[in-house]
Amino acid sequence: MIIKYVLPLSLLSASFMASANLRWFDIELIFFERPTDSELKEDLSAEDFPAINYTNSKDIIAEAYQELQNVKYKECMGIEVDTENGEQIDGLDQPAISKDVNEAFETSSQINNDDELDNLAQLECQRYINVAELDALPLTPEALTFEHTDYIYLLSKEQLELNETASRLKRRGLTPLLHTGWRQPESNIRNATPMYLYGGKNLSAVINKSENDQSLEQMLNEYTQFEQSEVIDLNGVPQSSDIDAFPSDIVNDVEPFENTPSPLLTEQTWQLQGKFKVFIRRNYLNIEADFDLNELVEQTVDNINFTDGDNGLALQQLTETVLKTERFSQFRRVISSEIHYFDHPKLGIIMQIRRYNH
């Protein structure tokens, strides 16, 4: 009876030890915008590159905000929460309703019973916004402070160590766009999770409005009633996986970490956005980064003006806002604990990878 349990227990023990022996790292990054060089002749437009493929990327910033909002909501509803892991400690207590809202509840003749009061309290506690509703992301996104190695998570401001470096950049007249970091286990290039990162201004409102405006070609087609032939979107052709670009011998035998990447929780257009991947290659740390630096610029375009006169159509010049995008790409071997700088005419990145608990 005893012997038949030896093999399953040994396999379970081996699986646990493989997970426990994984090395964990803290990755900290500072992105900053560089002054425009008027003499720069190189074309850095992202139009010459394929769109960044965010498949299997982890929207770690939005996840951190979601965890934070869940804790704030529970605390507002009077639920005691362990901020170390965001878990509920005690049962429902009196909701922590703001003074102004509470006075409105007391004086309102429409509040008929406690159930309606509870519903209004829940609405009040849901007033915390999510990251997609921000006009701009804070330089350091908010996050709870965790110290576990159960899954990948964003570091809080208190866990970052390059704060003085960020301050020096500001004193030198440079503009930091994002200062953040996360904790992750070692992975090879095949199993590593790309982090979807973004910062600066949220340009989505302007971009979405522009996309809803009719283009010059659309207006022409409507006026002349010409049939438009079907357009083949070459950008919709599936791209090959990143792993295809590397020979098989560079993928080592690091045990995969079972942490399923979540879908993007926010698909906004930010001033800075891209993905950053850290992995082990031939026993060395490597990074792979692809980022777009977006900017809204004004340009003059010809616009058709419909008139009731003899000519029917008239051209007029209008000023419109368009999105200008420049690409930053980097693939490099790095060393833990050292501070690395990645240069680009428009964007600079300062990075440090630190070992965590080993």
VMD Tcl script that draws the C-alpha trace (Angstrom):
set ca {
  {0.00 0.00 0.00}
  {2.86 2.38 0.79}
  {4.90 1.66 -2.34}
  {2.27 2.80 -4.86}
  {2.37 6.36 -3.44}
  {6.15 6.75 -3.78}
  {6.21 7.61 -7.49}
  {3.39 10.22 -7.47}
  {4.88 11.92 -4.40}
  {8.34 11.97 -5.96}
  {6.98 13.50 -9.16}
  {5.06 16.11 -7.18}
  {8.18 16.91 -5.18}
  {10.29 17.24 -8.34}
  {7.70 19.57 -9.91}
  {7.62 21.73 -6.78}
  {11.41 21.92 -6.61}
  {11.64 22.91 -10.30}
  {9.27 25.82 -9.64}
  {10.96 26.76 -6.37}
  {14.42 26.80 -7.96}
  {13.47 29.36 -10.59}
  {15.40 32.58 -10.25}
  {13.32 35.74 -10.01}
  {14.29 39.20 -11.20}
  {13.17 42.77 -10.67}
  {13.23 44.72 -13.94}
  {13.16 48.51 -13.60}
  {12.89 50.91 -16.55}
  {12.90 54.67 -17.10}
  {11.72 55.93 -20.50}
  {12.44 59.56 -21.34}
  {11.91 61.74 -24.37}
  {15.00 63.29 -25.92}
  {15.12 66.83 -27.41}
  {14.53 66.92 -31.15}
  {17.72 67.30 -33.17}
  {17.00 69.71 -36.01}
  {19.97 68.34 -37.98}
  {18.80 64.72 -37.77}
  {18.40 63.36 -41.31}
  {17.49 59.75 -40.51}
  {13.87 58.76 -41.10}
  {12.63 56.98 -37.97}
  {9.00 56.75 -39.00}
  {7.21 53.58 -37.89}
  {5.62 53.37 -41.35}
  {8.75 51.53 -42.50}
  {8.22 48.80 -39.88}
  {5.43 46.27 -39.38}
  {3.01 47.06 -36.57}
  {4.10 45.76 -33.17}
  {2.60 42.35 -32.51}
  {1.18 42.26 -28.98}
  {0.08 38.62 -29.12}
  {0.55 36.94 -25.71}
  {1.71 40.22 -24.16}
  {0.78 40.95 -20.56}
  {-0.88 44.28 -19.79}
  {0.81 44.46 -16.42}
  {-0.04 48.12 -15.77}
  {-3.80 47.70 -16.23}
  {-3.71 44.53 -14.12}
  {-2.02 46.46 -11.29}
  {-4.66 49.18 -11.49}
  {-7.41 46.57 -11.46}
  {-5.96 44.96 -8.32}
  {-5.68 48.38 -6.71}
  {-9.24 49.35 -7.59}
  {-10.55 46.05 -6.20}
  {-8.87 46.79 -2.87}
  {-10.16 50.39 -2.83}
  {-13.67 49.18 -3.60}
  {-13.62 46.62 -0.78}
  {-12.24 49.16 1.68}
  {-14.89 51.67 0.61}
  {-17.58 49.04 1.17}
  {-16.25 48.43 4.67}
  {-14.49 45.14 3.88}
  {-11.19 44.73 5.69}
  {-8.47 43.81 3.18}
  {-4.96 42.41 3.55}
  {-2.99 44.78 1.28}
  {-0.16 42.24 1.04}
  {-2.27 40.08 -1.24}
  {-5.50 42.01 -1.74}
  {-7.58 39.30 -0.05}
  {-10.62 39.93 2.12}
  {-10.07 39.57 5.88}
  {-13.43 40.28 7.45}
  {-17.05 40.51 6.46}
  {-19.03 43.50 5.18}
  {-19.10 46.47 7.54}
  {-20.43 49.99 7.16}
  {-19.55 51.39 3.68}
  {-17.08 54.27 3.80}
  {-19.28 56.79 1.97}
  {-17.98 60.30 1.47}
  {-19.51 63.08 3.60}
  {-21.13 64.92 0.69}
  {-22.75 61.78 -0.69}
  {-23.88 60.69 2.77}
  {-25.59 64.05 3.34}
  {-27.27 63.72 -0.05}
  {-28.54 60.29 0.96}
  {-29.98 61.63 4.23}
  {-31.77 64.58 2.64}
  {-33.04 62.77 -0.47}
  {-36.73 61.95 -0.48}
  {-36.12 59.22 -3.08}
  {-34.31 56.91 -0.62}
  {-37.04 54.55 0.52}
  {-35.18 51.68 2.18}
  {-31.80 50.29 3.17}
  {-31.48 48.33 -0.09}
  {-31.58 51.53 -2.13}
  {-29.04 53.07 0.24}
  {-26.75 50.07 -0.26}
  {-27.07 50.38 -4.05}
  {-26.14 54.05 -3.93}
  {-23.24 53.20 -1.64}
  {-21.94 50.68 -4.19}
  {-22.16 53.29 -6.94}
  {-20.23 55.71 -4.75}
  {-17.54 53.10 -4.08}
  {-17.17 52.47 -7.82}
  {-16.08 56.07 -8.42}
  {-12.44 55.02 -8.73}
  {-11.39 55.21 -12.37}
  {-9.49 52.59 -14.33}
  {-6.36 53.18 -16.36}
  {-8.19 53.44 -19.70}
  {-10.05 56.52 -18.46}
  {-6.91 58.49 -17.61}
  {-5.92 61.44 -19.79}
  {-2.31 60.69 -18.90}
  {-0.59 57.95 -16.96}
  {1.36 58.97 -13.85}
  {5.12 58.80 -14.34}
  {5.12 55.81 -11.98}
  {1.88 53.80 -12.30}
  {0.22 52.86 -9.03}
  {0.53 49.31 -7.74}
  {0.11 47.35 -4.52}
  {3.30 46.26 -2.74}
  {3.79 42.50 -3.06}
  {6.76 40.35 -2.03}
  {5.66 36.94 -3.31}
  {6.77 34.85 -6.29}
  {3.38 33.40 -7.23}
  {2.97 35.32 -10.48}
  {4.38 38.25 -12.43}
  {3.32 41.64 -11.06}
  {4.08 45.36 -11.27}
  {6.37 46.86 -8.63}
  {5.11 49.67 -6.43}
  {6.84 53.05 -6.23}
  {8.42 52.05 -2.91}
  {10.08 49.02 -4.56}
  {11.82 51.04 -7.28}
  {15.49 51.98 -6.79}
  {16.24 54.40 -9.65}
  {14.27 57.34 -8.27}
  {17.37 59.57 -8.00}
  {18.22 58.78 -11.63}
  {14.73 59.90 -12.70}
  {15.16 63.12 -10.69}
  {18.51 63.83 -12.36}
  {16.90 63.46 -15.79}
  {14.33 66.10 -14.87}
  {17.01 68.46 -13.57}
  {18.82 68.12 -16.90}
  {15.69 69.27 -18.75}
  {14.74 65.83 -20.09}
  {11.15 64.58 -19.98}
  {10.60 61.17 -18.32}
  {7.56 59.41 -19.77}
  {7.44 56.24 -17.70}
  {9.28 54.93 -14.64}
  {8.12 51.47 -13.64}
  {9.21 47.89 -13.04}
  {7.97 44.37 -12.50}
  {8.99 41.06 -10.93}
  {9.26 37.93 -13.06}
  {10.94 34.51 -13.11}
  {13.66 33.42 -15.50}
  {12.42 32.12 -18.87}
  {13.90 31.23 -22.21}
  {13.01 33.19 -25.32}
  {10.18 30.82 -26.23}
  {8.48 30.96 -22.82}
  {9.19 34.55 -21.78}
  {6.18 36.83 -21.46}
  {6.43 40.20 -23.27}
  {5.27 43.08 -21.06}
  {2.92 45.56 -22.70}
  {4.06 48.96 -21.39}
  {2.77 52.45 -22.05}
  {3.00 55.93 -20.61}
  {2.66 59.66 -21.15}
  {-0.52 61.11 -22.63}
  {-3.53 59.04 -23.63}
  {-4.12 60.05 -27.26}
  {-7.11 57.76 -27.82}
  {-9.80 60.44 -27.70}
  {-8.20 62.45 -30.52}
  {-7.29 59.34 -32.56}
  {-10.78 57.83 -32.32}
  {-12.36 61.13 -33.37}
  {-10.07 61.35 -36.40}
  {-10.91 57.80 -37.42}
  {-14.61 58.67 -37.41}
  {-14.12 61.63 -39.75}
  {-14.67 61.00 -43.45}
  {-11.58 61.00 -45.60}
  {-11.18 62.93 -48.80}
  {-11.46 59.72 -50.83}
  {-14.70 58.73 -49.09}
  {-16.25 62.10 -49.88}
  {-15.22 61.82 -53.52}
  {-16.73 58.36 -53.83}
  {-20.01 59.49 -52.30}
  {-20.25 62.48 -54.63}
  {-19.38 60.71 -57.86}
  {-21.13 57.45 -56.87}
  {-18.23 55.42 -58.17}
  {-17.96 51.85 -56.94}
  {-14.88 51.22 -54.93}
  {-13.13 47.93 -55.57}
  {-12.34 45.66 -52.69}
  {-9.13 46.64 -50.97}
  {-6.81 43.93 -49.70}
  {-5.38 44.90 -46.32}
  {-1.81 43.67 -46.46}
  {-1.40 44.62 -42.82}
  {-3.90 41.93 -41.95}
  {-1.63 39.16 -43.19}
  {-0.56 37.13 -40.13}
  {2.99 37.84 -39.10}
  {5.38 35.03 -38.29}
  {6.14 34.49 -34.64}
  {9.13 36.25 -33.10}
  {10.71 32.89 -32.37}
  {11.09 32.19 -36.08}
  {13.72 34.91 -36.29}
  {16.12 33.00 -34.04}
  {17.96 29.75 -34.65}
  {16.90 26.86 -32.48}
  {20.24 26.56 -30.70}
  {19.80 29.83 -28.82}
  {16.70 28.61 -26.97}
  {17.97 27.02 -23.77}
  {16.32 24.58 -21.41}
  {14.97 26.95 -18.74}
  {11.84 25.47 -17.19}
  {8.70 27.32 -18.36}
  {6.91 29.35 -15.69}
  {3.20 28.65 -15.68}
  {1.76 32.16 -15.75}
  {-0.81 32.56 -18.49}
  {-0.55 36.02 -20.06}
  {-3.79 37.94 -19.83}
  {-5.36 39.71 -22.80}
  {-4.71 43.43 -23.05}
  {-6.96 45.10 -20.51}
  {-6.63 48.42 -22.31}
  {-6.11 49.00 -26.00}
  {-5.57 52.74 -25.95}
  {-3.17 54.84 -28.01}
  {-0.53 56.29 -25.70}
  {2.31 58.74 -26.21}
  {4.66 55.82 -25.50}
  {3.66 52.21 -26.00}
  {5.32 48.93 -26.84}
  {6.54 45.65 -25.43}
  {9.60 44.61 -23.45}
  {10.75 41.02 -23.03}
  {13.48 39.67 -20.72}
  {14.76 36.12 -21.21}
  {17.72 33.77 -20.69}
  {19.80 32.94 -23.75}
  {22.90 30.73 -23.39}
  {22.89 31.41 -19.64}
  {22.89 35.19 -20.17}
  {20.13 37.72 -19.66}
  {18.82 39.30 -22.86}
  {16.22 41.93 -23.65}
  {14.04 42.47 -26.70}
  {12.20 45.79 -26.95}
  {9.89 47.37 -29.52}
  {8.28 50.73 -28.77}
  {6.38 53.42 -30.63}
  {6.75 57.07 -29.68}
  {3.50 58.75 -30.78}
  {2.96 62.45 -31.32}
  {-0.01 64.48 -32.52}
  {1.00 67.03 -35.17}
  {-0.92 69.56 -37.23}
  {-0.84 69.36 -41.01}
  {-2.62 71.18 -43.84}
  {-4.74 69.10 -46.19}
  {-7.02 69.79 -49.15}
  {-10.68 69.26 -48.37}
  {-13.68 69.09 -50.70}
  {-16.40 71.60 -50.02}
  {-19.80 70.78 -51.54}
  {-21.49 73.88 -52.95}
  {-24.75 74.60 -54.72}
  {-23.01 76.66 -57.40}
  {-22.20 75.78 -60.99}
  {-18.89 74.14 -60.12}
  {-20.40 71.69 -57.67}
  {-17.13 71.11 -55.83}
  {-14.59 73.47 -54.36}
  {-11.28 72.70 -52.72}
  {-10.32 74.37 -49.47}
  {-7.36 73.91 -47.18}
  {-7.97 72.66 -43.66}
  {-5.70 71.95 -40.74}
  {-6.08 68.50 -39.21}
  {-4.42 66.61 -36.41}
  {-2.56 63.44 -37.43}
  {-0.61 60.83 -35.53}
  {3.13 60.70 -36.16}
  {4.85 57.55 -34.92}
  {8.54 56.71 -34.58}
  {9.89 53.26 -33.78}
  {12.47 52.13 -31.23}
  {13.76 48.52 -31.48}
  {16.50 46.85 -29.46}
  {17.86 43.33 -28.96}
  {20.79 43.06 -26.57}
  {22.52 40.96 -23.95}
  {22.58 42.56 -20.51}
  {24.13 41.90 -17.09}
  {22.16 41.83 -13.85}
  {22.72 44.66 -11.32}
  {24.37 46.89 -13.95}
  {22.56 50.00 -15.18}
  {22.11 49.90 -18.96}
  {21.26 52.75 -21.31}
  {19.55 52.23 -24.67}
  {19.95 55.16 -27.03}
  {17.65 56.48 -29.75}
  {17.44 59.94 -31.36}
  {13.98 60.51 -29.88}
  {13.78 58.10 -26.95}
  {16.12 57.00 -24.18}
  {15.72 53.99 -21.87}
  {17.58 53.38 -18.62}
  {17.26 49.84 -17.26}
  {18.44 47.73 -14.36}
  {17.74 44.04 -13.72}
  {18.20 42.93 -10.11}
  {18.13 39.45 -8.67}
  {15.29 38.93 -6.23}
  {15.87 36.73 -3.17}
  {18.84 34.84 -4.61}
}
mol new
graphics top color blue
foreach p $ca { graphics top sphere $p radius 0.5 }
foreach p [lrange $ca 0 end-1] q [lrange $ca 1 end] { graphics top cylinder $p $q radius 0.2 }
display resetview
